[in-house]
Amino acid sequence: AAIRGVNVDGVVRTLHARGLIEETGTEPSGAILYRTTAEFLEYLGLDSLEDLPPLAPYLPGAGSLDELDAELDG
């Protein structure tokens, strides 16, 4: 949460309680890794994760990230 600047614990607990995600392991840092479940895909009407649209068109360009860094530092 400190790195992201947002606390998502409640969201993760809700997704886990509803069976939409499950623990899949841990990182050496101790962070818990999660994966989506078949129920998640069914809920979204997908047959597989490959059916999700590409994420790249929604990500900011490198220039936008530089501007954001400058704002945060300034």
C-alpha positions in Angstrom: 0.0 0.0 0.0 2.9 2.4 0.8 4.4 1.9 -2.7 1.0 2.1 -4.5 -0.2 5.0 -2.4 -3.6 3.3 -2.2 -4.8 0.7 0.3 -6.5 -2.1 -1.5 -6.8 -4.6 1.4 -10.6 -4.3 1.5 -10.9 -4.9 -2.2 -8.7 -8.0 -2.1 -10.5 -9.4 0.9 -13.9 -8.9 -0.9 -12.6 -10.6 -4.1 -11.2 -13.4 -2.1 -14.3 -13.9 0.0 -16.4 -14.0 -3.1 -14.1 -16.7 -4.7 -13.0 -14.5 -7.5 -9.3 -14.6 -6.6 -7.2 -17.2 -4.8 -3.7 -17.2 -3.3 -1.1 -18.7 -5.6 2.2 -18.2 -3.6 4.4 -15.6 -2.1 7.3 -13.4 -3.3 10.6 -13.5 -1.5 9.6 -10.2 -0.1 6.7 -11.8 1.6 4.1 -10.3 -0.7 1.2 -12.7 -1.4 0.5 -13.6 -5.1 -3.1 -14.0 -6.3 -4.7 -15.3 -9.4 -8.2 -15.1 -10.8 -10.5 -18.1 -10.5 -12.8 -19.8 -12.9 -15.7 -18.0 -11.1 -14.0 -14.7 -12.0 -14.0 -15.5 -15.7 -17.6 -16.8 -15.5 -18.7 -13.6 -13.8 -17.2 -11.5 -16.6 -18.5 -13.9 -19.3 -15.0 -14.9 -20.4 -13.7 -18.3 -21.5 -10.1 -17.4 -20.6 -7.9 -14.5 -19.7 -6.9 -14.2 -23.4 -10.4 -12.9 -24.0 -9.6 -9.7 -22.1 -9.0 -6.7 -24.2 -5.4 -5.4 -24.5 -4.3 -3.1 -21.7 -1.6 -1.2 -23.5 -4.0 1.4 -25.2 -5.1 2.5 -21.7 -1.7 3.0 -20.2 -0.1 6.4 -20.1 2.9 7.1 -22.4 6.4 7.6 -21.0 6.1 11.4 -21.4 3.0 11.4 -19.2 4.9 9.5 -16.5 7.7 12.0 -16.6 5.3 14.9 -16.2 3.7 13.1 -13.2 7.0 12.5 -11.6 7.9 16.2 -12.0 4.5 17.2 -10.4 5.1 14.9 -7.5 8.7 16.2 -6.9 7.8 19.8 -7.4 
